[in-house]
Amino acid sequence: MSKARTARKRIDGVATRARILEIAGQRFADAGFAQTASKEIAALAEVDLASINYHFGDRAGLYQAVLAEAHRRIADLHDIERLMASALPAPEKLCELIRFLLGGVGGQVSWPVIVLGREILSPSSHLQVLQQQEILPKLQAILPMLSEITLIPVDDPVLLRCLPCIAAPCAMIALLGRSGTELGERIHHAATEDLIGQLHAYALGGLAAVRERYRGAGR
């Protein structure tokens, strides 16, 4: 096989994998993992089942790949590392992190937020894989910033427990905004910057309270 044909085959393979991943993400968001069959995804992506097995191993492997892709689209590790290495003060870094968590850099994230929300609200064994592949490396990048704000050592479990208090409100608001409900519309009626500012103030207030409690405990 010529080099040109080999390169073309590789490009086609990458495009096919991306198309399957996108369709699977949309279907898992709409119906959930348990209610979405591989045959349905294959038909919508205009591929055969062998293509799914070739690129992802099986349906479970496809779901794990969708979870990882969803997490990257909201907050890619390279974006987080770049942000944390920037010259911004720690509170401003936190503000930009909240911007990521609300829907990615462009604010156009749709199915990734829903897929991750489904998995977090009703966790499966696949969440453990996601934690190892995507979540833990990002946590390690974020903890020094939180340590700078709270003055709590990076290796103290107290600091780690601060993370859900920042991420959970962002996840819930992002999910509500895509629910099509009156509550979701009312919450998202505010300008994006106002919403980010409010969540940022909420996070800083919570971190300040944790810092004072930590000091009060004589640590």
C-alpha positions in Angstrom: 0.0 0.0 0.0 1.4 3.4 -1.0 2.1 6.1 1.6 -0.7 8.2 0.2 -3.2 5.5 0.6 -2.0 4.7 4.1 -2.3 8.3 5.1 -5.8 8.6 3.6 -6.9 5.4 5.4 -5.6 6.9 8.7 -7.5 10.2 8.1 -10.7 8.3 7.3 -10.3 6.2 10.4 -9.9 9.3 12.6 -13.0 10.9 11.0 -15.0 7.7 11.5 -14.0 7.5 15.1 -14.9 11.1 15.7 -18.3 10.7 14.0 -19.1 7.6 16.1 -18.1 9.5 19.3 -20.2 12.5 18.5 -23.3 10.4 17.6 -22.9 8.2 20.7 -22.5 11.3 22.9 -25.7 12.8 21.6 -27.6 9.5 22.1 -26.2 8.8 25.5 -27.2 12.3 26.5 -30.7 11.9 25.2 -31.5 8.4 26.4 -28.8 7.2 28.7 -26.3 4.4 28.4 -28.6 1.6 29.2 -31.2 2.6 26.7 -28.9 3.2 23.8 -28.0 0.2 21.6 -24.8 0.0 19.6 -26.9 -0.8 16.5 -28.7 2.5 16.9 -25.4 4.4 17.1 -24.0 2.5 14.1 -27.0 3.3 12.0 -27.0 7.0 12.9 -23.2 7.3 12.3 -23.6 5.3 9.0 -21.1 2.7 10.0 -21.3 -1.0 10.8 -21.0 -2.6 14.2 -17.5 -3.8 13.4 -16.4 -0.1 13.2 -17.5 0.5 16.7 -15.7 -2.6 18.0 -12.6 -1.7 16.0 -12.3 1.8 17.4 -13.7 1.2 20.9 -13.6 -2.5 21.7 -17.3 -2.7 22.7 -20.2 -0.6 23.9 -18.6 -0.1 27.3 -15.4 1.0 25.7 -17.4 3.5 23.6 -19.2 4.9 26.7 -15.9 5.3 28.5 -14.5 7.2 25.5 -17.6 9.4 25.4 -17.2 10.2 29.1 -13.6 11.1 28.6 -14.3 13.2 25.5 -17.2 15.0 27.4 -14.8 15.9 30.2 -12.1 17.1 27.8 -14.6 19.4 26.0 -15.6 21.0 29.2 -12.1 21.4 30.7 -9.2 20.0 28.8 -6.1 19.2 30.9 -3.9 21.3 28.7 -6.3 24.3 29.0 -6.3 23.9 32.8 -2.5 23.5 33.0 -2.1 26.6 30.8 -4.5 28.5 33.1 -2.8 27.4 36.3 0.6 28.3 34.9 -0.5 31.8 33.9 0.4 35.0 35.7 -3.2 35.6 36.8 -3.9 35.9 40.6 -5.4 32.7 42.1 -8.9 34.2 42.5 -9.0 35.1 38.8 -7.8 31.6 37.9 -10.7 30.3 39.9 -13.1 32.6 37.9 -11.7 31.2 34.6 -12.0 27.6 35.9 -15.7 28.3 36.7 -16.1 29.5 33.1 -14.8 26.1 31.9 -17.1 24.2 34.2 -20.2 26.1 33.0 -19.7 24.8 29.5 -16.2 25.0 28.1 -14.2 27.8 26.7 -16.8 28.7 24.0 -19.8 28.1 26.2 -21.3 25.9 23.5 -21.1 22.5 25.3 -24.3 20.6 25.1 -24.3 16.8 25.2 -21.1 16.6 27.3 -22.7 18.3 30.2 -25.7 16.1 30.1 -23.7 12.9 29.7 -21.5 13.7 32.7 -24.5 14.8 34.7 -26.2 11.5 34.1 -23.2 9.6 35.1 -22.5 11.6 38.3 -26.2 11.5 39.4 -26.4 7.8 38.7 -22.8 6.5 38.8 -21.7 3.3 37.2 -18.4 1.4 37.3 -17.3 3.6 34.3 -17.0 6.6 36.6 -13.9 5.0 38.2 -12.2 4.8 34.8 -13.1 8.5 34.1 -11.6 9.5 37.5 -8.3 7.8 36.7 -8.1 9.0 33.1 -9.4 12.6 33.3 -10.5 13.8 36.7 -7.5 13.0 39.0 -4.8 14.6 36.6 -6.9 17.8 36.5 -7.4 17.8 40.3 -3.7 17.7 40.7 -3.3 20.8 38.5 -6.1 22.7 40.3 -5.2 22.0 44.0 -2.2 24.4 44.1 -4.5 27.3 43.1 -7.0 26.4 45.8 -4.1 26.1 48.3 -3.0 29.6 47.5 -6.5 30.9 48.2 -7.2 29.0 51.3 -3.6 28.6 52.7 -4.4 24.9 53.3 -1.6 22.6 52.3 -2.0 20.8 48.9 -1.8 17.3 50.5 -4.4 18.0 53.2 -7.7 16.2 52.5 -9.6 19.3 53.7 -8.5 21.0 50.5 -9.6 18.1 48.3 -13.1 18.4 49.8 -13.3 22.0 48.6 -13.5 20.9 45.0 -17.1 19.5 44.9 -18.3 22.8 46.5 -17.0 24.6 43.4 -17.8 22.0 40.7 -21.2 20.9 41.9 -23.0 24.3 41.7 -21.6 24.8 38.2 -22.7 21.4 37.0 -26.2 21.8 38.4 -26.7 25.2 36.8 -25.3 24.0 33.5 -27.7 21.0 33.6 -30.7 23.2 34.6 -29.9 25.5 31.7 -30.3 22.7 29.3 -33.4 21.2 30.9 -35.9 23.3 29.0 -37.8 24.0 32.3 -39.1 27.3 33.6 -36.6 27.2 36.5 -33.7 26.6 34.1 -34.8 29.5 31.9 -35.1 31.8 34.9 -31.6 30.9 36.1 -30.1 31.4 32.7 -31.9 34.6 32.0 -29.0 36.4 33.5 -26.0 37.4 31.4 -23.2 34.8 31.3 -20.7 37.1 33.0 -23.2 37.8 35.8 -23.7 34.1 36.3 -20.0 33.5 36.3 -19.5 36.4 38.7 -22.1 35.1 41.1 -20.7 31.6 41.2 -17.2 33.0 41.6 -18.3 35.1 44.6 -20.1 32.0 46.0 -16.9 29.9 45.6 -14.6 32.5 47.1 -17.0 33.0 50.1 -17.0 29.2 50.7 -13.3 28.9 50.4 -12.8 31.9 52.8 -15.1 30.2 55.3 -13.2 26.9 55.0 -9.9 28.8 55.5 -11.2 30.4 58.7 -12.5 27.1 60.0 -9.2 25.5 59.2 -7.4 28.2 61.2 -9.8 28.0 64.0 -9.0 24.3 64.4 -5.4 25.2 65.0 -4.0 23.5 61.9 
